[in-house]
Amino acid sequence: MQALGMDYRHGEVVASHCHAEDQLIYAANGVMRVCSDGGNWVIPRGQALWIPAGVGHEIRMQGEVSMRTLLLGSHVTRCHVIAVSGLLRELILAGSRMLQRDEPLGEHARALIQRELETAERIDAYVPVPQHARLRAWCEGFLEDPAQDLTLEQCGAQLNMSARTLARLFQREVGMSYGEWRARTRMVLSQQCLADGKPILNVALDHGYQSASAFAAMFKRILGYNPSDWQVNVLGTGAAPTP
């Protein structure tokens, strides 16, 4: 097991890469968006993304980011986000400090970290990205501007295909409808703004909603908790609230 620590400025990007071991990417401060061939994850303060060995990924920084990483042989089979407990947070930070002093991580600390990882709550923060070239390009554009509010027909016109063909393509490529994918993408991306402390109404408007109540209802339906509770917990304690 290895521990790594790096600090980044807003807008910095870690180019696509992979590791020979499983990687746990933790946001001690700031927000990270991790992009892979299969999809995107948003990692705010107090959460971490577990990435299997050999999976290529790019990391984009939102705000000032303190990224702490563990490289370990846990043999995870797919990427998933976890809530980082207070104990796990301290163990990760301690591992980073020990790295700076060129000290090995003790067996007790390793065992505690492994136990915390095994019991950590998983968080649904995944946005699938299609492999179909034209649809993937359109979806990546939406990720950069989630406020756009095109109908299925308008989206199809941009891609030179019928609404029916586009609907089938979305279902085949990402396993959900166009409307479901759009709503999920908005909710996951909105966590970046909520973690920055922006007012919920402003976040709602920036993500295509006309009211805070409509946004909050969708946020709770998809992610399982109210945006106000999520924001208070992340900003106040560094951990996501329990749904």
N, C-alpha and C positions, 0 to 999 in steps of 0.2 A: 504494500500500500504506500502510495506517495501523496503528499499534499503540496499544492501549488497555490500561489497568490499573486494577483496582478490588479492594478488600479487603472481605470480608463477614463478618458474625457467623453463628454457627450458627443455622439455621432461617430465615434471610432468603431471600426469593424475588424473583427478577427476573421481573416480569410478562411475559406472552407478547408478543413483538415479532418483527420481522424486519429485515433489512438489505438495502440495494440491492446490496451486494457479498457475495461468499462470505466466511464468517467461520470462523476457527480459534479455538476456545475451549480454552484451556490451563489445567490445574490446577497452578499452581506449588506450592501447598500446599492440603490439604483435599480434600474429595470433592464433586462436583457431580452432581446428577441432572437431565438435560436432557429435557424432555417436549415432544413435538410431536403433531400430529394423528395421525401414523403410528406413533408408538411412543416408547420411552424408552431412554435411554442413561445408564450410570453412568460418570463420568469421575473416577478417583482421581488422586492426585499422580503426575506423570510421564506422563500421557496427555493427548490432546487430541481434540476432536470437530470435524470439518470439516463445516460446514453450508452448503448452496447458498444463493445469493441468493434472497430472497423467501420462504423457508421460516420460518413462525412457530414460535417455541419459547419455553418457560418454563424458568428455571433455579432449582433449589432447592439450598440450601447444607447440607452435612453437616459440622459442625465449622467451625473458622475457615478461611475460604477466601481464597486469593490468586489471583484470576482474571486472566489475561493474555490479550489477544485481538489477533489480526491480522485486518484487513479487506483482502481482496485479490481481484484478478480472475482466479481460477484456473479458473473455469467447471467446478466439480465438479457431477456430475449427481445425487448422492444423499448423504445423511449417512453418515459412517463415522468410526470411532475409529482413531487411530494412536498408536503408541509414539513418544514424543518423545526423540530422541537427545540426548546431552550437548551437542553443537554446536547443535542446533536450540533447545534450552532456553536456552542463553546468548544466541543471536540474538534470541529472543522477549523475554527480559528486557532486553537492551540496547535493543531497540526501544522498550520501555515507558519506560526511563530517558530516552531521547532525546526522547520525547514530552513528558515533564515539563520538559525544558529547551527545548522548542519547536524542536528540531533535526530536519531531514529525515533519513530513513533512506537511506544511500548505496546506489549501484547495486550495489556488490560484496556488501553485506549482503543486498540484495533477491535477487540471483542465488543466493546461498548458501541462503537460506531456501527459495526455490522448488525448488532441487535437493534439499534435505533432505525437503521435503514429498513430492516425486515418488518418492523411494526409501524412505520411511518404511514400517515394518511395520504392516499393518492388523490390528486387534484386533476379535474378534467380541464386542461388548458391547451388542447390540441386543435389545430386547424389543418385538415387534410388538403393537399394540393394535388390536382390531377396530373397525369402523365401526358395526356393529349396536348400537343404543342400549342395550338391556338387557344384552347381553353385555359391552359396553364398560364400563358402570357396575360390573358384577361384577368384571371384570378390574382396574379401577382400585382397587376395594376390596382385591383380593388383593395388589396392589402395596404397599399400606399395611400388610398383615398376611400376609406370605408363609409364616408357620408353620402357617396353617390347612390341614387335611388332609382335605378333602371328597372323596368318591368322585365319579365322573362322575354317578352317579344322584342323589346328594345335591345336587350343584351344579345338575343339571337341575331338581330339585324346587324349589329356590330361585327358579329362573327360569321356573317353570311350563311346562316342556317335558320331553319324554322324553329319556332318555340317548342314544338313537339320533339324535334331532333335534339335540341339543346337540353330539354328536360330529361330525355333518356340518357344523354351523355353525362350529365351531372350525376344521375343515379348510379351509372356504371362506374364512373371514375372516382367519386368520393363517397359513395354509399348513402347519399342524402339528396334531397331536392335542392333546387337553386335557392329557394327561400330559406330553407333550414341552414344551408351552408352560409348564406349571407348573414343571417342572424347570429350564428355561432362565431363567425369571424369578427363581427362587430363586438360581441361580448368579450371575447378573448383579448382583442386589441385594446378595448377600453380599459383594461387593467393597467396598461402603461400610464394612462392619464390619471386614473384614480390613485395610483401609487405616487404620482407627483403632487397629490393634494388638490387637484383641480375640483371646482364645484361640480356636483353631479349633473346639474342642468347643462353646464357647458360641455361636459363629457357626452351627454345625451345628444346635444345638437351637433357636436363634432362627428358623431357616429350615426347620423341619419334619422334621429328621433326628434319629434316635435315637442316632447314633454319629458320631464324627469320621471313621471309616474309610468309612462309607457316603457321607457328604458329600464326602470327598476323592475318592472314585471317580467320583462324578457331576461334580464340579468339573473333574476332568481330562478326562472324556469330552466335556464340552460346551465347555470353554474351552481345553483342550489342555495344561494344566500343573497340577502339584500346588499346592493352596492354600498350603502351607508355603513352597514356592519363590517363589510369587507374592508372598506377604507379605514375605519377607526382601528380595526385590529392590525392591519398591515402597517399603518403609520405609527400606531401606538406601541405595538409589541413585537413587530417583525414576524408575526405568524398569521396564517390565514385563519378565518373563523371557521368553526365547525358548522356544517350545513344543518 
